[in-house]
Amino acid sequence: MGNMTLAIPDPLQKKISKRTEIRWSAVARHAFERKLNELEATEKLLSESELTEEDAEKIGEHIKEQIRKRFEKRFA
């Protein structure tokens, strides 16, 4: 498995460090996977349809909102 180092703002780091019960590497992995899945779905949709770029962006925003809601429920 590869490793990645992320730079995050100090205020965020302080909040994260207080939540020791959460496996933050797992949270990051899930976020990366979801984003990649979103991009792949968008690319597939665009390659097989006549949607405009604006249509695709609206769909992407909707997907992001749904992912954010699931993420909040899962890790809140």
Rosetta constraint file for C-alpha pairs under 8 A:
AtomPair CA 8 CA 12 HARMONIC 6.63 0.50
AtomPair CA 8 CA 13 HARMONIC 6.51 0.50
AtomPair CA 9 CA 13 HARMONIC 6.33 0.50
AtomPair CA 10 CA 14 HARMONIC 6.18 0.50
AtomPair CA 11 CA 15 HARMONIC 6.49 0.50
AtomPair CA 12 CA 16 HARMONIC 6.14 0.50
AtomPair CA 13 CA 17 HARMONIC 6.01 0.50
AtomPair CA 14 CA 18 HARMONIC 6.58 0.50
AtomPair CA 15 CA 19 HARMONIC 6.95 0.50
AtomPair CA 16 CA 20 HARMONIC 7.53 0.50
AtomPair CA 23 CA 27 HARMONIC 6.58 0.50
AtomPair CA 24 CA 28 HARMONIC 6.17 0.50
AtomPair CA 25 CA 29 HARMONIC 6.14 0.50
AtomPair CA 26 CA 30 HARMONIC 6.15 0.50
AtomPair CA 27 CA 31 HARMONIC 6.24 0.50
AtomPair CA 28 CA 32 HARMONIC 6.14 0.50
AtomPair CA 29 CA 33 HARMONIC 6.12 0.50
AtomPair CA 30 CA 34 HARMONIC 6.06 0.50
AtomPair CA 31 CA 35 HARMONIC 6.12 0.50
AtomPair CA 32 CA 36 HARMONIC 6.16 0.50
AtomPair CA 33 CA 37 HARMONIC 6.06 0.50
AtomPair CA 34 CA 38 HARMONIC 6.04 0.50
AtomPair CA 34 CA 67 HARMONIC 7.67 0.50
AtomPair CA 35 CA 39 HARMONIC 6.20 0.50
AtomPair CA 36 CA 40 HARMONIC 6.08 0.50
AtomPair CA 37 CA 41 HARMONIC 6.03 0.50
AtomPair CA 38 CA 42 HARMONIC 6.12 0.50
AtomPair CA 38 CA 60 HARMONIC 7.33 0.50
AtomPair CA 38 CA 63 HARMONIC 7.29 0.50
AtomPair CA 39 CA 43 HARMONIC 6.08 0.50
AtomPair CA 40 CA 44 HARMONIC 6.11 0.50
AtomPair CA 41 CA 45 HARMONIC 6.02 0.50
AtomPair CA 42 CA 46 HARMONIC 6.07 0.50
AtomPair CA 42 CA 56 HARMONIC 6.88 0.50
AtomPair CA 42 CA 60 HARMONIC 7.07 0.50
AtomPair CA 43 CA 47 HARMONIC 6.09 0.50
AtomPair CA 44 CA 48 HARMONIC 6.25 0.50
AtomPair CA 45 CA 49 HARMONIC 6.01 0.50
AtomPair CA 46 CA 50 HARMONIC 7.08 0.50
AtomPair CA 46 CA 51 HARMONIC 6.48 0.50
AtomPair CA 46 CA 56 HARMONIC 7.19 0.50
AtomPair CA 51 CA 55 HARMONIC 5.83 0.50
AtomPair CA 51 CA 56 HARMONIC 6.58 0.50
AtomPair CA 52 CA 56 HARMONIC 6.39 0.50
AtomPair CA 53 CA 57 HARMONIC 6.18 0.50
AtomPair CA 54 CA 58 HARMONIC 6.34 0.50
AtomPair CA 55 CA 59 HARMONIC 6.35 0.50
AtomPair CA 56 CA 60 HARMONIC 6.08 0.50
AtomPair CA 57 CA 61 HARMONIC 6.13 0.50
AtomPair CA 58 CA 62 HARMONIC 6.28 0.50
AtomPair CA 59 CA 63 HARMONIC 6.20 0.50
AtomPair CA 60 CA 64 HARMONIC 6.13 0.50
AtomPair CA 61 CA 65 HARMONIC 6.19 0.50
AtomPair CA 62 CA 66 HARMONIC 6.32 0.50
AtomPair CA 63 CA 67 HARMONIC 6.12 0.50
AtomPair CA 64 CA 68 HARMONIC 6.02 0.50
AtomPair CA 65 CA 69 HARMONIC 6.25 0.50
AtomPair CA 66 CA 70 HARMONIC 6.29 0.50
AtomPair CA 67 CA 71 HARMONIC 5.97 0.50
AtomPair CA 68 CA 72 HARMONIC 6.08 0.50
AtomPair CA 69 CA 73 HARMONIC 6.29 0.50
AtomPair CA 70 CA 74 HARMONIC 6.04 0.50
AtomPair CA 71 CA 75 HARMONIC 5.98 0.50
AtomPair CA 71 CA 76 HARMONIC 7.83 0.50
AtomPair CA 72 CA 76 HARMONIC 5.20 0.50
